[in-house]
Structures are given as structure tokens and as C-alpha cells.
């Protein structure tokens, strides 16, 4: 899997995801939204077909402990483990950019 560097377009963020066998220019998946917005949508390729939505939950407990909690809605017939992996990768990308470990 290859992730293309996020682009900022009008304040929105996009992350293109290419699987190993994809040699083309059209991504297999697109993550639309941003970590700063606390939510994102995972779409199929360049289409508007929604596969999942992620919302970062803010609470007093998570603020005190410095942890992140996510709510993820995965649509029917979509691999939950793959979506979870994308959300974890997005969290790690954000941690790397903010200088956290």
C-alpha cells in the first residue's frame, strides 16, 4: 500500500491510497477530510462511493490522558480491518507531523 502525501485544497485534506498492484494514476481509495477537522470519509477511488466515516471523539478523559478515541462507521460489505488500518495510519501521520511519539 502506498499513501500519497496529503494535499490541502481550500482547507480540505485529501489522502490518496494506492494498493501495491495499482500502477495507474487513479487511487484505489481516497481519504477526504482532515485530522484537524476531527473527521474524515473514506471513499472508493475517485468516486463519491462512501466506504466509511471516522469521527474523533473528544472527552475530558481523553484530554487528561492524552489519548484519542475514534468512532468509525463502516458501511456494509467493506473490510473492517482495512478501514481500521487506514484510521490508525492517519493517526500516525498526524502524530508524526505534530512531533508526538
Secondary structure, DSSP 8 states (H G I E B T S, - for coil): -EE---EEETTEEEEEEE-TT--SSS-SEEEEEETTTTEEEEEETTS--EEEEEEEE--HHHHHHT--EEEEEE-TTS-HHHHHHHHHHHHHHHHHHHT--
